[in-house]
Amino acid sequence: MAEPEGDDGDRDLRLIRAMAGVLDETGLTEIEIERNDVRVRVARSVTTAAVASVAPPAAPAPTPAPAPAAAEASQAPAAPPSGAVPSPMVGTVYLSPSPGSAPFVSVGQNVREGDTLMIVEAMKTMNPVVAPRGGAVTSILVRNEQAVEFGEPLVTIE
């Protein structure tokens, strides 16, 4: 549809209204277009009414977060088990040197300081977890190929 000569004011007004409609449709607060040597920018300030309508959904988010944390804290032991050997890093635990082979240690086995207890793989590097002291393995607290965190108890030695 061709615009009559000298009708630039109406055309500009229609353009601004169309851009304002795009702001309403998309939820944007600002839009700008440039054609030839003309640049048109339409912006809407965020009103307190708009902020108030956004604030209530954001407020409940912090409330649920402490509840699960409190539940986890009550389920998690206060301290690691006595004689626990912690994971030296974040990674994946392997209880044997290769798939199908016997595990490094088993419950009831006596180990000496420096014996390999298991492997933690981190960034494709196999890191042996060694016994910090000699004694009997009283429990293995992880399963093969389990993801572990730094400091997580892996095995107990008494």
ABEGO torsion letter per residue (X at the ends): XBBBBGAAAAAAAAAAAAAAAAAAAAGBABBBBBBEABBBBBBBBBBAAAAAAAAAAAAAAAAAAAAAAAAAAAABBABBBBGBBBBABBEBBBABABBGBBBABBBGBBBBBGBBABBBBBGGBBBBBBBABBEBBABBABBBGBBBBBGBBABBBX
